């Protein structure tokens, strides 16, 4: 999880947000897409968090959680604020689909194809 561009504090806060956000989404958000949070990346000033979700859904489904004016986004931030009392403020959350699984599967297919090609020679 060590990113060379982030501070130790940002990594700790990201880990804390991920843990609490998983609980909030699973227990308190009725229309949650049911995905797994794979990573939370914070900006250096801790004002914005990008939440990567591994789910079998379209990216557009996650968009409704990104709208600050939506009651869902406000509700999630409010619930996080109640849980993260040691923090001065809860960062703005941006939900994105984690495409790493599809990427790894593609790379695995390419490597397997190359391996099969070599064995056929």
WOJO-V157332 format. One line per field, one symbol per residue. ss: DSSP state (H for helix, E for strand, C for the rest). phi: phi as a letter, one per 30 degrees, with the letter a starting at -180 (. if undefined). burial: b if it has 24 or more other C-alpha atoms within 12 Angstrom, else e. A space follows every 10 residues. Layout:
# WOJO-V157332
ss: ???
phi: ???
burial: ???
This chain:
# WOJO-V157332
ss: CCCCCCCHHH HHHHHHHHHH HHHHHHHHCC CCCCCEEEEE EECCCCCEEE EEEECCCCHH HHHCCCCCCC HHHHHHHHHH HHHCCCCCCC CEEEEEECCH HHHHHHHHHH HHHHHHHHHC C
phi: .dcdccdddd dddddddedd deddddcbcd cddidcdcab ccdedicbbc ccccbcbded dddddddddd dddddddddd dddcddcdac ddcbcbddcd dddddddddd dddddddddd d
burial: eeeeeeeeeb bebbbbbbeb bbebbeeeee ebbebbbbbb bbbeebebbb bbbbbeeeee ebebbbeeee ebbebbbebb eeebeeeeeb bbbbbbbbee eeeeeeeeee eeeeeeeeee e
